[in-house]
Amino acid sequence: MEIKIYYEDTDCGGVVYYANYLKYFERARTEYLELRGHSVAALMEQGVIFVVVRAEVDYCSPGRYGDTLVIETAVGEVTRAALTFSHVIREKVTGRVVVKGSARLAATDKNGKVTRLDKGLVATLQPALPSTESLSS
């Protein structure tokens, strides 16, 4: 996913305001799910609401006004009630790493109680396990 950095995204020095990266992660997670056939809106209608229970961000280099950033998103650990997404944000032209981070999301119902995810969703998002062939190499 690409994000073009506008003036509104930056501080007075033209550098991306640090908290905006969490918003970019959120957008990337939504895109990630939707590209795999899982609409966040549809999940909410079914009574599944994701809440962030942990977020980590490592700032590696500044994103600046006018940059286009590319967000790479992957799913790490998936349990019956939680998902961990990892993100790497790079500057598009140079490939320079700007930010690395992750977010752990719990699935809750409309009342905020932790709930189990649908088995189909879990299967779709389960990270690929290495084959035994690649482990022996």
C-alpha positions as CSV (number, residue, x, y, z in Angstrom):
1,M,0.0,0.0,0.0
2,E,1.3,3.5,-0.8
3,I,0.8,6.7,1.2
4,K,1.7,10.1,-0.2
5,I,2.9,12.4,2.5
6,Y,1.1,15.7,2.5
7,Y,1.8,18.8,4.6
8,E,-1.0,17.9,7.0
9,D,0.9,14.7,7.9
10,T,4.0,16.5,9.0
11,D,5.3,18.6,11.9
12,C,6.6,22.1,11.5
13,G,9.9,20.7,10.2
14,G,8.3,18.8,7.3
15,V,8.8,15.4,9.0
16,V,6.0,12.9,9.4
17,Y,4.4,13.4,12.8
18,Y,5.3,10.2,14.7
19,A,1.8,9.2,15.7
20,N,0.6,9.2,12.1
21,Y,2.5,6.0,11.5
22,L,0.0,4.2,13.7
23,K,-2.8,5.5,11.4
24,Y,-0.9,4.3,8.4
25,F,-0.6,0.9,10.0
26,E,-4.3,0.8,10.6
27,R,-5.0,1.6,6.9
28,A,-2.6,-1.1,5.8
29,R,-4.3,-3.7,8.0
30,T,-7.7,-2.8,6.6
31,E,-6.3,-3.1,3.1
32,Y,-4.6,-6.4,3.9
33,L,-7.9,-7.9,5.2
34,E,-9.9,-6.5,2.3
35,L,-7.5,-7.9,-0.3
36,R,-8.1,-11.3,1.3
37,G,-11.9,-11.0,1.1
38,H,-12.5,-9.8,4.7
39,S,-14.3,-6.5,5.0
40,V,-13.8,-4.8,8.4
41,A,-17.3,-3.4,8.0
42,A,-18.8,-6.8,7.4
43,L,-16.9,-8.2,10.4
44,M,-18.3,-5.5,12.5
45,E,-21.8,-6.3,11.3
46,Q,-21.2,-9.9,12.3
47,G,-20.3,-8.6,15.8
48,V,-16.5,-8.9,15.5
49,I,-14.6,-5.7,16.4
50,F,-10.8,-5.5,16.5
51,V,-9.1,-3.6,19.2
52,V,-5.4,-2.9,19.4
53,V,-3.9,-4.3,22.6
54,R,-0.3,-3.7,21.9
55,A,1.6,-1.6,19.4
56,E,5.3,-1.2,18.7
57,V,7.0,1.3,16.4
58,D,10.7,1.6,15.7
59,Y,11.6,4.9,13.9
60,C,14.5,4.3,11.6
61,S,14.6,7.4,9.4
62,P,12.3,10.4,8.8
63,G,9.5,10.3,6.3
64,R,9.1,13.8,4.8
65,Y,6.6,16.1,3.1
66,G,6.3,15.0,-0.5
67,D,7.6,11.4,0.0
68,T,5.6,8.4,-1.1
69,L,5.8,5.7,1.4
70,V,5.2,2.0,0.7
71,I,3.8,-0.1,3.6
72,E,4.5,-3.8,3.6
73,T,2.1,-5.7,5.9
74,A,2.2,-9.4,7.0
75,V,0.4,-11.4,9.6
76,G,2.5,-13.1,12.2
77,E,0.9,-15.0,15.0
78,V,-2.8,-15.9,14.6
79,T,-4.8,-17.4,17.5
80,R,-8.6,-18.0,17.8
81,A,-9.1,-14.5,19.3
82,A,-6.1,-12.4,18.2
83,L,-3.9,-11.4,15.3
84,T,-0.4,-9.9,15.2
85,F,0.4,-7.7,12.1
86,S,3.9,-6.6,11.3
87,H,4.6,-3.5,9.1
88,V,7.6,-2.1,7.3
89,I,7.3,1.3,5.8
90,R,9.9,2.3,3.1
91,E,10.4,5.4,1.1
92,K,9.3,4.4,-2.4
93,V,12.1,5.8,-4.5
94,T,15.1,4.8,-2.4
95,G,13.7,1.8,-0.5
96,R,15.0,3.3,2.7
97,V,13.3,1.9,5.8
98,V,11.5,4.6,7.6
99,V,9.5,2.7,10.2
100,K,9.1,-0.9,11.4
101,G,6.4,-1.9,13.7
102,S,3.7,-4.3,14.8
103,A,0.3,-4.4,16.3
104,R,-1.5,-7.1,18.2
105,L,-5.3,-7.0,17.8
106,A,-7.9,-8.8,19.9
107,A,-11.3,-9.7,18.5
108,T,-14.1,-8.5,20.7
109,D,-17.9,-8.5,20.5
110,K,-20.0,-5.3,20.5
111,N,-19.8,-5.3,24.3
112,G,-16.0,-5.4,24.3
113,K,-15.8,-9.0,25.5
114,V,-13.0,-11.1,23.8
115,T,-14.5,-13.4,21.2
116,R,-13.3,-16.2,18.9
117,L,-12.6,-15.5,15.3
118,D,-14.3,-17.5,12.6
119,K,-12.3,-20.5,11.6
120,G,-12.4,-19.5,7.9
121,L,-10.9,-16.1,8.7
122,V,-8.2,-17.7,10.9
123,A,-7.3,-20.2,8.1
124,T,-7.1,-17.4,5.5
125,L,-4.8,-15.3,7.6
126,Q,-2.7,-18.0,9.1
127,P,0.9,-17.4,8.2
128,A,2.4,-19.9,5.8
129,L,4.5,-22.4,7.6
130,P,7.9,-23.4,6.1
131,S,7.9,-26.7,4.4
132,T,9.9,-29.5,5.9
133,E,12.0,-29.5,2.7
134,S,13.1,-25.9,3.3
135,L,13.9,-26.7,7.0
136,S,16.3,-29.4,6.0
137,S,18.2,-27.2,3.6
